């Protein structure tokens, strides 16, 4: 049935996905209401259960959706000819941001999904869907000779990830709360400000 869901009108599919993401990110699984999901999506409960046999089936679909949608967007849109790690990470943050504009509750749902898991456990889960993804994203065609010899590159990557991803989350939260158009120029300028500081610390 989920294959049928994947092939329905994209606008309708996004309404259902966004409604379900909001419900499951606001309420724990047991308290989440399919009545709320269908009401906010503008569909009947019968149609929802035509696509998904149960609430659990819908939730499990969202777990895979949250991972695959973000990763597939990155794989499709990253400039793999870029050799500067910081520019690569900047690209990833902006790609993630655009995905979250389409699915505003994706980050909140992912936090609920991963709240009791460590970063290593999350990485392992992601790798089961897209093998070797971290190596591809953060190592493929990257010029590590740009780094100072004294810098621990893996820690530098993590520090940059944490900084820029937190920045992206703050922008998404503001976007949702204010219900305004995204100022991509402003976001890019703020990212560039952080990257300038990080490059000064890590690059030769």
Order of alpha helices (4+ residues) and beta strands (2+ residues): alpha-alpha-alpha-alpha-alpha-alpha-alpha-alpha-alpha-alpha-alpha
